[in-house]
Amino acid sequence: MKAVLLTAGKGTRMQGLCDALPKPLLPVLNRPAIVHTIAQFEAAGVTDLLLVVGHQADLVRHTLGERCGAVRLAYVVQSDPKGTGQATALAEDFAAGEPFLLMFGDIVTSRRHAPDIVRIWREERPDAILAVRYFRDPASGGAVYVEGNRVARIVEKPRPGETTTHYINAGIFVFPPAIFDRLRRVGLSPRGEYELTDAIRMLLDEGLNVRAYDLPGFWVNLTDPATYLEAQREVMAELRPRRPRLPERIVVEPPIVVGKGWKLGPIRLGPNVSLGEDCVVGFGARVRDAIVMPGAEIGPGATIENAIIGFAAAVGAGRRLVGESPASPAVLLHGERFGPYP
């Protein structure tokens, strides 16, 4: 089965982290977030993947190239993004009349999901598959009504409190080639977008069997710094990265990931820390629950917690870059300086 990944968004809620770096390339465990998704496609037997790109498309193409693992990569540009329906329609030539797996590119999810969905497709042969996730109030996304294991109805972004279902559209699908004909009939929504859910609704109205897949394991919608840190914690818990070999002067509380070229004094690291390549951390610093991107510097005695430090940014000696909570992390943008730093 071929796969399609929608990755054209600008990441406007990432507080500037995506101004110079598209969201698919944000590092998670020192690898671009999108690489973790491609790995689960590979585990599902996907050999060909189409990336629908937009924001900084050339950088995405240059970074990933034509292959990631055993998966061949192709690209198409959504130059004037107007919704997920428009983005999906760009995959018609790539799908070439065959069923295909599709996923929203800002989803970070357990690596078991794509293999499970493809297995269900092969064993049960429904007309389509739509992954769903339990939410207390599905107002933030598509509310999905499920009967047994079939999708009965889908409502895009209902008003808070007006739904009677607790399932949302989780952004992973298998579609038949018939979806493209339905997409051609979709008009602009009140939000000024061509909604993929409108095409799914057509499949349901025609009586097609859209199988619901209730996601086990973790699922993170990568929308802001808080969900970015959450994604790192979840991926670390699932992958259980091997403890790096570090000098005894470094006190480690796993899990952590450390890139090459580090310069680390006697410090405390972890849990849930990734240090990118060529990072410098001074004597007595404490780093926990943090993403530290390549080339960043942390001064002696500094404290970093619930925080994201951008590429080549620096935290001065003794300074505290501490978020209020995991839901409200501190952010230091690429190249910024926090406090005096030589």
HUUR-V245008 format. One record per backbone hydrogen bond with DSSP energy under -1.0 kcal/mol. CO is the residue of the C=O (numbers start at 1). NH is the residue of the N-H. E is the energy in kcal/mol with one decimal. If there is no record, write none. Layout:
((CO/NH/E) (CO/NH/E))
This chain:
((2/101/-2.7) (3/50/-2.4) (4/103/-2.1) (5/52/-2.7) (6/105/-2.8) (8/55/-1.3) (11/14/-1.7) (14/17/-1.7) (16/19/-1.3) (22/25/-2.1) (23/26/-1.7) (24/34/-2.4) (26/33/-2.2) (31/28/-3.4) (32/35/-1.7) (33/37/-1.0) (34/38/-2.4) (35/39/-2.0) (36/40/-1.2) (37/41/-1.8) (38/42/-2.5) (39/43/-2.0) (40/44/-1.2) (41/46/-2.4) (42/45/-1.6) (47/72/-3.1) (48/3/-2.1) (49/74/-2.5) (50/5/-2.8) (51/76/-2.1) (52/7/-2.8) (53/78/-3.2) (54/57/-1.5) (56/60/-1.8) (57/61/-2.5) (58/62/-2.6) (59/63/-2.4) (60/64/-2.4) (61/65/-2.5) (66/73/-2.4) (68/71/-1.9) (71/68/-2.5) (72/49/-2.8) (74/51/-2.8) (76/53/-2.4) (77/79/-1.1) (82/194/-3.3) (83/87/-1.9) (84/88/-2.4) (85/89/-2.0) (88/91/-2.1) (89/92/-1.5) (91/95/-2.6) (92/96/-1.5) (95/98/-1.4) (100/175/-2.5) (101/4/-2.5) (102/173/-2.9) (103/6/-2.2) (104/107/-1.3) (106/222/-3.3) (108/220/-2.8) (110/113/-1.6) (112/116/-2.0) (113/117/-2.7) (114/118/-2.4) (115/119/-2.1) (116/120/-2.5) (117/121/-2.2) (118/122/-2.2) (119/123/-2.5) (120/124/-2.9) (121/125/-1.7) (128/211/-3.0) (129/174/-1.9) (130/213/-2.1) (131/170/-2.7) (132/215/-2.4) (133/168/-2.4) (138/141/-1.7) (142/169/-2.2) (143/155/-2.8) (145/152/-3.3) (145/153/-1.4) (147/150/-2.0) (149/212/-2.9) (150/147/-2.9) (153/145/-3.1) (155/143/-3.1) (159/162/-2.1) (166/135/-3.8) (167/144/-2.5) (168/133/-1.6) (171/104/-2.4) (172/131/-2.7) (173/102/-2.5) (174/129/-2.2) (175/100/-2.0) (176/179/-2.0) (177/180/-1.6) (178/182/-1.4) (179/183/-2.2) (180/184/-1.6) (182/185/-1.1) (183/186/-1.1) (189/192/-2.4) (193/189/-3.0) (194/85/-2.6) (196/200/-2.0) (197/201/-2.4) (198/202/-1.4) (199/203/-1.7) (200/204/-2.1) (201/205/-2.7) (202/206/-1.6) (203/208/-2.2) (204/207/-1.8) (208/210/-1.0) (209/127/-1.5) (209/128/-1.6) (210/151/-3.1) (211/130/-2.9) (213/132/-2.8) (218/110/-1.9) (220/108/-3.0) (221/223/-1.5) (224/228/-1.9) (225/229/-2.3) (226/230/-2.0) (227/231/-2.5) (228/232/-1.7) (229/233/-2.3) (230/234/-2.4) (231/235/-2.6) (232/236/-2.6) (233/237/-2.1) (234/238/-1.9) (235/239/-3.0) (236/240/-2.4) (247/250/-1.8) (251/269/-3.0) (255/272/-1.4) (255/273/-1.2) (257/275/-3.0) (260/278/-2.8) (263/281/-2.6) (266/284/-3.1) (267/251/-2.8) (268/287/-2.5) (269/253/-2.8) (271/289/-3.0) (272/290/-1.4) (273/257/-2.2) (274/292/-2.9) (275/259/-2.6) (277/295/-2.4) (279/263/-2.3) (280/298/-3.0) (281/265/-2.2) (282/285/-1.7) (283/301/-1.9) (285/268/-2.0) (286/304/-3.2) (287/270/-2.1) (289/307/-1.4) (290/274/-1.8) (291/309/-3.0) (292/276/-2.4) (293/296/-1.5) (294/312/-1.8) (296/280/-2.1) (297/315/-2.5) (298/282/-2.8) (299/302/-1.7) (300/318/-2.1) (302/286/-2.6) (303/321/-2.7) (304/288/-2.4) (305/323/-2.4) (306/330/-2.5) (307/291/-1.9) (308/332/-2.7) (309/293/-2.5) (310/313/-1.7) (311/335/-2.3) (313/297/-2.3) (314/338/-2.6) (315/299/-2.6) (316/319/-1.8) (319/303/-2.4) (321/305/-2.0) (325/328/-1.8) (328/324/-1.2) (330/308/-2.2) (332/310/-3.0) (333/336/-2.2) (336/314/-2.4) (338/316/-3.2))
